[in-house]
């Protein structure tokens, strides 16, 4: 599985506007074959930061980056940003979330 986390720094803290601008891109990505999840979160410490957590089957991330909606999506996000997004992208073992062993809830 390809696991990706991206941090976006949004102009004027308008995270809701940014997420609205990302809606079509988000829906298109979630509909792609091989997309496992594509989830947005808001930082509780930085009012300008939006965090994206996404995952793809090993062979699906390339198709995502080369899709038409990817290029359009990048351009729809660009006007909302104050800095180049920071990314971590890794191939990892597994194909879904696992339980946290250190905090088991019965």
Secondary structure, 3 states (H helix, E strand, C coil): CEEEEEEEEEHHHCHHHHHHHCHHHHHHHHCCCCEEEEEEEECCCCCCEEEEEEEECCCCHHHHHCCHHHHHHHHHHHCCECCCCEEEEEECCCCCCCCCHHHCCC
